[in-house]
Amino acid sequence: MKNIKLIQKVESELEGRLSQSTVSTYMYSIKRFLNRYPRPKKVTLSMVEGYFLTLKLNGKSVSYRNTLLASIKALYDVLIELNEIKEHPCSNFTIDEN
């Protein structure tokens, strides 16, 4: 599966920058995101917005959603650095505190 190699690359990149506990948290979130969106290079801002709206409607806390967003942003930061994508779909996206 192509995403296994991607996950390994992302994890390796994050291990060089973040604490092990943060890497573990981020990788858990990234894997869940990739299960929903197995083609991350095709994800758009509107898809990310829809994902977070669903989480909000399902009662997920702002703190949880912010952690998840940080994970997803880290995924796309790594994809840009690896020249896998040219544009970050959610670099300016933020979580509404309501």
ABEGO torsion letter per residue (X at the ends): XAAAAAAAAAAAAAAAABBAAAAAAAAAAAAAAAAABABAAABBAAAAAAAAAAAAAAGBBAAAAAAAAAAAAAAAAAAAAAGABABBAAAABBBBAX
